Each structure stands twice: as C-alpha cells, then as structure tokens.
Amino acid sequence: MITMIICSINPERCNKLLENISKTIGVEYETIVFDNRNEQWGLCRVYNHCAAKAKFPYLCFIHEDVHINTDNWGKKIIETIEKIPDCGVVGFAGGLHAGKNISSWSAGQRRANVCDGFNGKNHSYLRLNYKTHHYANPYAEEFSKVLFIDGLFQFVKKTIWEEIKYDEDTFSGFHFYDLDFSFAVSEKYNNYVLLCFDVFHDSPGNINSEYVKNIFAFQSKWKNKLPKDINSITHGGGGGG
C-alpha cells in the first residue's frame, strides 16, 4: 500500500524510525532508504530517484528524525485521502498563504499538530523531553486545506508524483523543495494538514545562506502565481471535521 522514502545521514536515527514505522503504520508497506552520507544529493533528486522505484500506490516522504505515536496511522491516512475529492499532498504541518515575498511555509496562517523535541543541545524525543507543541487548528478540524505541506512528512499518491515531480533543477539542496512541490501540486489538487495524529519532529530547522538562496528561487519561479491564498483555490475538495 505505502512506500516509505527516507533520505538518511544518520543510521541510528533511521533505524529508530524504521522500528517506529513497523510498529505503527498498520498496513502493508515497503521502505526505500537512500544513504546520502557519500552522495550528498539534494532532497529533490533523492526523492525522485527513490519514488521511481516504488511499487506501491502511495508514497510517504519522511524525515528520519520523525516519530509517529499513533497506531495504524498509515491505514487512517489512506482512509482519509479516499474521502477527499482531488486530494494532493497531505502532512502534519502547512501554510495557507503565499505572499510575493514569502520566506517560509508558516508565514501567515498555518495549520499544524507537531511536537518539537529539540531542546537546544541534543535530540530528545526518545527521552520524552519535548516541550514545544506546534498546534494550530482554530476550527477543530480533523484535516484542513492548505497551500504548503512541510517536508517533515509528505504523503501523496504515486500517480500525482508521476505527474508533478520534485523540482531538482531549481532546488538542488535541502530547503524549499517541500514548499515548491506542495505548491505545484496545489495548482491542480487540494493539499491538507492532518490534525489528529501524535507526531514528534526532532529538529529545530536550519536557516542558512542556502535557505535564503532558495527563498529567492521560489519567488522567481512562482512570481506570476503570487500572492496566492487558500481562499483563491477553486478546484474540488472541501474542509475537514
């Protein structure tokens, strides 16, 4: 049912994720792990390379520092997707607005239900030392329509990825690949944040010169589509709840 795609630079973390997946996913799955310690490819290239090998109809691109604490989450996500007309990418955090000078998925309104386990010194979710709960669900929805899906977890039908691939020409590194992909999908489908799952992400993010470079790359690529708001999307779909 689901092909799990992981770009790994830390075998210990990756093994913990694989153990977590096996205990909680609840459906048949395969894993494709790309060891990126030597190749050091950008995520778009890694994801396209791995997705081309996938044998199942659903693709899940997931960071190796994610821990999902909801049983049968794979089954539940598939059931949810099948209820949503024209469903595109789904995930656990996303944004509703893209301004002309957009600098992140969370600028403006957002939807999210993710715990951040980063404590400033080390990665801590395995010691249950997480403190920050990023929760934005003003209408108490089970799933909510967004423009962007954060790259910690992007779940999509393989047929959609075959139609709209990650842009490895424009985004050759590790930033804005997720915004670009989900924004491209939003041009034709509806993206959603899933708000009823317990998810832990052991990372604070990393804003550096490459991040800034890709901000401008995104703005340049999509300048004729910006600004864009979730309320301007007219194709298919509906809300959550």
N, C-alpha and C positions, 0 to 999 in steps of 0.2 A: 504493500500500500504506500509506504513512505520511504523515500531515500533521504537519509540524513547526510548532509555535506558539511564537513568540518575542515577548516584550514588550521593546521596545528603548528605551533612552535614550541610547545611545552608538553612532552609526552605524559608527564604525571597528571597534569590538568586534564588532558584529553582522555586518559584512562578513567578518570573520575566521572567525566561527562558520559562516556560510553556506558559505564556502570549505571549511572543515573537513568539514562535513556532505556536501558534494558529492563529496569525495574518499573518504569512509569509509563512508557509510551502506549501500551495496551493494544497495539495492532502489529501486523507483520511489517517488518522494515528491513532495510539494509543500511550499512554505513559506508560512506566513501570518505576516508581521511587522507588529506593531502599534507604530507610532511614538508613544510615550507622553510625549514631551517637552512637548507642549502640553496634551493631555487630562489627564494625570496621574491616570488611573483606577487603582483598586486592582487587584491581580492577578486576583482572582476575577472581576471584571467584564470585564477584558481577555480572560481565558481563555475564559469562557463566550461572549463575543461572537465570538471567533475560531473556537472549536470548532463553533459553529453553522454556519459557512461551510465546514467541512472536507468534502472529497469522498471521502476515503479511510477505511477501516475502523479504522485505528489512529491514535491521537493521541499526540503527544510534546510535552509542555510542558517547555521547556528554557530555562535562563538564558543570557543572551548572553555570559557570561564562562566558559562551559564549553568544554572542548576534549577530544574523544574520539580516542584514539590507537590504536583497534582497528579493523582493516579489516572491512568487512561487518557492522558491529555491528547495523544495522537488521534484516538477514536473520537474524542469530543470535538477536536478541531475539524476533522473531516465532516462530522455530522453538522457542524455549524456552517461550514462552507457550502454544503449541499443545500442549505436553506436560503442562501443569499444569491439573488439574481446577479449575474455578471460580476462575481467575486474575483478580485485581483489578488493582491498580496495581503496577507494577514500577519500580525505580530503582536507584541506586547507593549509597544510604545510608539507614538506617532504624532504628527502635527497636522493642523487643519488649514494653515495659511502659508503662502509663499509670497513674500514681498519682492520687489525689484532688487532689494539689497539683502536678500535672505542670507543668513550666516549659520543657521542650524535648523534641524527639524523641529526643535522645541520653541523656536521664536514665535511669539504669539500664542494662540490657543493650542492646547495639546491634550492628548488622551494617553493615559499610562497606568499600569499597575505592576511595578517592578521594585524590588528591594535592591539597594546598592550596598554591597558588602565591603566596600573599600573603607579602611579606617585610617588611611594616610601613611601607613608604614608597611603593611603586608596585606595579603589577600586572606579574608577571614570567614567566608561563609561556612566553611566546614566546622568552625568553632561556634557557629551561630551567634556571631558578634556583630551582625549587621544592624545598622541604626537608621538608615535613611530609607523611607518608603516613598517612592515617587508614585503618588496616586492622584489621578485627575480623571474624574468620572462624574461630572456635575449632574447628569440626568439618570444616574443609577442604571446604566445600560449594561447588557452582557457583552455587546460589541458595538463599536461606534465608528462611523465613517470618517476617514482621514485622507489627506493627500500623501503623506510620507509615512514610511514604516522604518523605524530604527533597525540598524543592521545586526543587533544582538540576536535577532530571531526573525527571519523572513520565510514565510511558508506560502507556496504558490503551486498551482497545477503545472505540470511539466509542459503542457500544451501552450500555456501562456509564456513560460520561459523560452520555448522554441520560437515564439513569435516576437518577443521583446527580451533580448538578452542583456546581460550586464555590459556596459559600455567600457571595454578595456582599452579602447583607443584614447578616450578623453580622460578616464580616471585610472591611471596606471598604478596607483598606490593603495592606501588603506583608508582614505577619507572620501566622503560624499558619494561613494559608489552606491550606498544604500538609498540615499535621497534621490539620486538620479534614477535608479532602477524603479523605485516605487512611484516616483513622479511620472516616469514614462508610462508605466502601467496604468496610472490614474487617468491618462489621456483617453483610455478606451474602456477601462474596468473600474470597479469600486474597491478601494482598499479599506481594511478595517483593523482596528485595535481590539484585541480580545481582552476583556476586563475581569474575567472570573477565574484566573489561574494564579497560583502562587509561584512566582519566578524570582530568582536571585541572580544578579549580574555582578560579578566580582571585578568591576573596573570603574574608574572614575572618568574615563575618556582621556583623550590626549590631543590638545590643541597646539599645533606647531606650525612651522612655515609651510609644510606640505598641505596642512589643513586649509590655511589661508589661500594658498595657490588654487586649491580645488573649489573654494568658495567662488572665486572669480571664474573658474572654468564652468561651473554650474550656471552662474548668472549669464555668462556669454552664450552657452548652449541654448538656454531656455528664455532668452531675453524677449522673444516675441510671444511667449506664453505667460509672462509675469507682469503684474501680480496675478495670483490665482488664489481663490478661496474655495473652501469646500462647498459653500453655498452656490458657487457658479457651475458645479458639476451637474449635468442634467441627465446623463445616461443611467438607466436601470436602477436597481437596488433600493434599499431602504435603511432605516436606522436599526437600533438594537432593542434589547429589552426582552 
